[in-house]
Amino acid sequence: MGTRKEVSTAARILRPLGMGLGVGVIVCAVILLIAAAIMTTGILPTSIVTPVALAAAAIGAFASGFVAARLSRERGLLFGAGVGLLLFLLITVVGMVTSQELRGTMMLLKAALTIGLGAFGGVLGVNVKTKR
């Protein structure tokens, strides 16, 4: 008989959150780099920076929630919202360090987008069936 290796509770929680957060950060960074490259050509005006940043955070949160839920295989809403919250906190801290400016309404919108879309990605992540 084969023995199944027990995984600690902390590892079952931290691994999906960490991997999901990493994917979310990479997705955000890639979207922002592409947008910056397009803006330097002059095709897009610089006034579109805030909407692009919100879209990048939202798409990154969705991807992070999806990945975290796929790895955990359970509690997609909780893992997705949790990783969305972590992504929001990371974006907020980086924003505070680089600009020292916080806008309350924008922070609320960004929090709602990242947590909400992270949770949505998490729900989809646990419910997507894989072909075998």
C-alpha positions as CSV (number, residue, x, y, z in Angstrom):
1,M,0.0,0.0,0.0
2,G,1.2,3.5,-0.8
3,T,1.3,6.0,1.9
4,R,-0.1,9.4,1.3
5,K,2.1,12.3,2.4
6,E,0.2,14.6,4.8
7,V,0.5,18.2,4.0
8,S,0.2,20.7,6.8
9,T,-2.7,23.1,7.0
10,A,-0.5,26.1,6.6
11,A,1.0,24.7,3.4
12,R,-2.5,23.9,2.0
13,I,-3.4,27.5,2.6
14,L,-0.2,29.4,1.9
15,R,0.8,27.6,-1.3
16,P,-2.3,28.5,-3.3
17,L,-2.3,32.1,-1.9
18,G,1.4,32.6,-2.7
19,M,1.2,31.1,-6.2
20,G,-2.0,33.0,-6.9
21,L,-0.5,36.3,-5.8
22,G,2.6,35.7,-7.9
23,V,0.4,35.0,-11.0
24,G,-1.6,38.1,-10.3
25,V,1.4,40.3,-9.9
26,I,2.9,39.0,-13.2
27,V,-0.4,39.5,-15.1
28,C,-0.6,43.1,-13.7
29,A,3.0,43.8,-14.6
30,V,2.7,42.5,-18.2
31,I,-0.5,44.5,-18.8
32,L,1.1,47.6,-17.5
33,L,4.3,47.1,-19.5
34,I,2.3,46.6,-22.7
35,A,0.2,49.7,-22.0
36,A,3.3,51.7,-21.2
37,A,4.9,50.6,-24.5
38,I,1.8,51.6,-26.4
39,M,1.6,55.0,-24.6
40,T,5.2,55.8,-25.5
41,T,4.4,55.5,-29.2
42,G,1.7,58.2,-28.8
43,I,-1.2,55.9,-29.8
44,L,-2.8,56.1,-26.4
45,P,-3.0,59.4,-24.4
46,T,-1.4,59.5,-20.9
47,S,-4.8,60.4,-19.5
48,I,-5.8,56.7,-19.8
49,V,-3.2,55.6,-17.2
50,T,-5.7,55.3,-14.3
51,P,-8.3,53.2,-16.2
52,V,-5.5,51.0,-17.5
53,A,-4.1,50.5,-14.0
54,L,-7.6,49.6,-12.7
55,A,-8.1,47.2,-15.6
56,A,-4.7,45.6,-14.9
57,A,-5.4,45.2,-11.2
58,A,-8.8,43.7,-12.0
59,I,-7.5,41.2,-14.6
60,G,-4.6,40.3,-12.3
61,A,-7.0,39.7,-9.4
62,F,-9.2,37.5,-11.5
63,A,-6.2,35.4,-12.7
64,S,-4.8,35.2,-9.1
65,G,-8.2,34.0,-7.7
66,F,-8.5,31.5,-10.5
67,V,-5.0,30.0,-9.9
68,A,-5.4,30.0,-6.1
69,A,-8.7,28.1,-6.4
70,R,-7.4,25.6,-8.9
71,L,-4.5,24.8,-6.7
72,S,-6.6,24.5,-3.5
73,R,-9.4,22.6,-5.3
74,E,-11.8,23.9,-2.6
75,R,-13.3,27.1,-1.1
76,G,-12.8,29.0,-4.3
77,L,-14.7,32.1,-3.1
78,L,-12.6,32.3,0.1
79,F,-9.3,31.7,-1.6
80,G,-10.1,34.1,-4.5
81,A,-11.3,36.9,-2.2
82,G,-8.2,36.3,0.0
83,V,-5.7,36.5,-2.8
84,G,-7.6,39.5,-4.2
85,L,-7.2,41.2,-0.8
86,L,-3.5,40.4,-0.8
87,L,-3.1,41.8,-4.3
88,F,-5.0,45.0,-3.3
89,L,-2.8,45.4,-0.2
90,L,0.4,44.9,-2.3
91,I,-0.7,47.4,-4.9
92,T,-1.6,49.9,-2.2
93,V,1.7,49.6,-0.4
94,V,3.6,50.0,-3.7
95,G,1.5,53.0,-4.6
96,M,2.2,54.6,-1.2
97,V,5.9,54.1,-1.5
98,T,6.1,55.4,-5.0
99,S,3.7,58.4,-4.9
100,Q,2.8,59.0,-1.2
101,E,-0.7,59.9,-2.4
102,L,-3.9,58.0,-1.5
103,R,-7.2,58.8,-3.1
104,G,-10.1,57.4,-1.0
105,T,-12.6,56.8,-3.8
106,M,-10.0,55.2,-6.1
107,M,-8.8,52.9,-3.2
108,L,-12.4,51.8,-2.6
109,L,-13.0,51.1,-6.2
110,K,-9.7,49.2,-6.5
111,A,-10.5,47.2,-3.4
112,A,-13.9,46.2,-4.7
113,L,-12.5,45.3,-8.1
114,T,-9.6,43.2,-6.8
115,I,-11.5,41.4,-4.0
116,G,-14.7,40.9,-6.1
117,L,-12.9,39.7,-9.3
118,G,-10.5,37.6,-7.2
119,A,-13.5,35.9,-5.6
120,F,-15.2,35.4,-9.0
121,G,-12.0,33.9,-10.4
122,G,-11.9,31.6,-7.4
123,V,-15.4,30.4,-7.9
124,L,-14.7,29.7,-11.6
125,G,-11.4,28.1,-10.7
126,V,-12.9,25.4,-8.5
127,N,-15.8,24.8,-10.9
128,V,-13.9,24.3,-14.1
129,K,-13.6,20.7,-15.0
130,T,-10.5,19.2,-16.4
131,K,-10.5,16.6,-19.2
132,R,-9.1,13.3,-18.2
